[in-house]
Amino acid sequence: MDEDSRYEAVRSRDGRFDGEFFFAVETTGIYCRPSCPAVTPKRRNVRFFATAAAAQGSGFRACRRCRPDAVPGSAEWNVRADVVGRAMRLIGDGVVDREGVAGLADRLGYSARQVQRQLTAELGAGPVALARAQRSHSARVLLQTTELPVTHIAFAAGFASVRQFNDTIRSVYASTPSELRAAAPASRRTATPAAGVPLRLAYRGAYQAGALFDVLAAEAVPGVEEVGGPSGRRTYRRTLRLPYGTGIVAVDERPRGWLDARLHLTDLRDLTTAVQRLRRLFDLDADPYAVDERLGTDPRLAPLVAARPGLRSPGAADPEELAVRALAGPAAERLVRRYGKALDAPCGTLTHLFPEPAVLAEAEPDGTLGALTAALADGAVRLDPGADRDEAQAALLALPGMDPRTVAVIRTRALGDPDVAPPGPDNALDIPDSWRPWRSYAVQHLRTAGELESR
C-alpha cells in the first residue's frame, strides 16, 4: 500500500489493516491503529509506520483509546521466509530478551550489524526497539490484569531495571505504571498471581473457532491436553514447557473479536513467549481477508470459503513436540506416560509436560523416531520460529524412514508455513499453484469439508 491508500484505510477505520501498519498524528504526538474511532486527522499531519516500535522511536506515544499495542501481529511475518520475517518471529518469541541481539543474529546466521541494518531499513526499528515495544505491551497486560507489585512486573516483562521500566512506560503510554494500572477496571485484576493472567488474544476478520477446536479435540494427548465443554463453549487446556519454567493455559472457544485465555506460569518472565506460542497455535495473526479473497475465486473452493470464512490453519504451541507427535501418532500418549515430566502441581487431567527430544532420544534411540528426536536434540533439525523452512524440510527428509507426508505436516504446523501442499496420494486431488501462497489454508478447507483425510 502507498501512503494515500493507507490514509484511506484510516479514514474508513478499516480494521483489516490493524497490525499491518500504524499511523501517528504529529499535532497530538499519538500513534494509533487504522481502525481507531477518534476523529480522522488531516492528511498533512499523519505519518505512517510499519511497526509500533518505529512510531515509538520517533517520539509518539500509544493511543489510550484504540490501544495499538494490542492488535494482532502482521500476517506478513508468517508468510515471509527471509531474514526479516524470521527475525520478527524470533523477537516475538522473546529471543532478544533472553539472548540479546547477538543471540538473535547467531540464530539467523548473520552478524548483529547486518540484522540491525536490515530491520531498521525495512521496519524503521532495530531488534532492541522491537523487543522494547513488546516488553511494554507485556508490562501493560500485567499492570492491568494482576495485582503483582510493580517491581515484580518490571522484571517479569523483561526489563533490566525498574528505572528502565518506568522510563519506557512513561514514554510509550504517557503514564506512570501506577496510573496505567488505575486506568483498568479493578474487576479485571486478579487478586494473586496464582489466579493466572487473563488475556484477550486478538485476531482480525472472521474466525472459525469451532473448526479449530475440533482439530485440537481430535488430536489432544491425555495428560498434556484436554478439550471440555459443549460445542460452541468448549475450553482447550494444555501444559507448556517454556524457557524459564512451565505453564498451564486455558483458551475459550467463543470468539468475540478475541479469544479469552488464562495463563498460569511458574515464572512470569515467560509471558511474552507463552502468548506468542498460543498465537501461533490458534493462527491468530493470519490475514483472512487475503486468504479468502484468493481462495474464494477458485470454483472448487468458493463454496467452502463462503461456508467457513476466516478458517484458520492450526499451528503448534511447541514445534518439537508437534514434530514428534506427527511421527508417533497415537503412540504419543504412551510417550507421555513413560517419559513425560510430571507437573509439580497437576491441574485436573493435566499431569505432564510432553517429553523433551533429548529424553526420547536416549530412551528410544532406534528407528525414525530415535533419528528425529536425536536431530532435534543436537540441533541438526531446527524448528524454532526463526528456522529456515527449506533447510528444515531438507534436514527432515534426510532422516532415515522419514516420509514426505509427515514432513509436510511438520512444515505446515510446526513451522507455520501457510503455503504447503500435501505430497503423496493427496496430489491426485490436484492442488494447483493458483492457490499460492495459501495452500495450507486450502488444504484445511478441504479437510474440514471431509474432502481430504485427516492427518
Stockholm file with secondary structure:
# STOCKHOLM 1.0

chainA/1-455         MDEDSRYEAVRSRDGRFDGEFFFAVETTGIYCRPSCPAVTPKRRNVRFFATAAAAQGSGFRACRRCRPDAVPGSAEWNVRADVVGRAMRLIGDGVVDREGVAGLADRLGYSARQVQRQLTAELGAGPVALARAQRSHSARVLLQTTELPVTHIAFAAGFASVRQFNDTIRSVYASTPSELRAAAPASRRTATPAAGVPLRLAYRGAYQAGALFDVLAAEAVPGVEEVGGPSGRRTYRRTLRLPYGTGIVAVDERPRGWLDARLHLTDLRDLTTAVQRLRRLFDLDADPYAVDERLGTDPRLAPLVAARPGLRSPGAADPEELAVRALAGPAAERLVRRYGKALDAPCGTLTHLFPEPAVLAEAEPDGTLGALTAALADGAVRLDPGADRDEAQAALLALPGMDPRTVAVIRTRALGDPDVAPPGPDNALDIPDSWRPWRSYAVQHLRTAGELESR
#=GR chainA/1-455 SS CCHHHHHHHHHTTCGGGBTTBEEEETTTTEEECTTCCSCCCCGGGEEEESSHHHHHHTTCEECTTTCGGGSCCCTHHHHCCSHHHHHHHHHHTTHHHHHHHHHHHHHHTSCHHHHHHHHHHHHSSCHHHHHHHHHHHHHHHHHHHBCCCHHHHHHHTTCSCHHHHHHHHHHHHSSCHHHHHHTSCGGGSBSSGGGCEEEEEECCSCCCHHHHHHHHHHHCCTTTEEEESSTTSCEEEEEEECSSSEEEEEEESCCSSEEEEEEEESSGGGHHHHHHHHHHHTTTTCCHHHHHHHHTTSTTTHHHHHHSTTCCCCCCSSHHHHHHHHHHGGGHHHHHHHHSEEEEEEETTEEEECCCHHHHHHHSCSHHHHHHHHHHHHTSSCCSTTCCHHHHHHHHHTSTTCCHHHHHHHHHHTSCCSCCCCCGGGGGGCCCGGGTTCHHHHHHHHHHTTSSCCC
#=GC SS_cons         CCHHHHHHHHHTTCGGGBTTBEEEETTTTEEECTTCCSCCCCGGGEEEESSHHHHHHTTCEECTTTCGGGSCCCTHHHHCCSHHHHHHHHHHTTHHHHHHHHHHHHHHTSCHHHHHHHHHHHHSSCHHHHHHHHHHHHHHHHHHHBCCCHHHHHHHTTCSCHHHHHHHHHHHHSSCHHHHHHTSCGGGSBSSGGGCEEEEEECCSCCCHHHHHHHHHHHCCTTTEEEESSTTSCEEEEEEECSSSEEEEEEESCCSSEEEEEEEESSGGGHHHHHHHHHHHTTTTCCHHHHHHHHTTSTTTHHHHHHSTTCCCCCCSSHHHHHHHHHHGGGHHHHHHHHSEEEEEEETTEEEECCCHHHHHHHSCSHHHHHHHHHHHHTSSCCSTTCCHHHHHHHHHTSTTCCHHHHHHHHHHTSCCSCCCCCGGGGGGCCCGGGTTCHHHHHHHHHHTTSSCCC
//
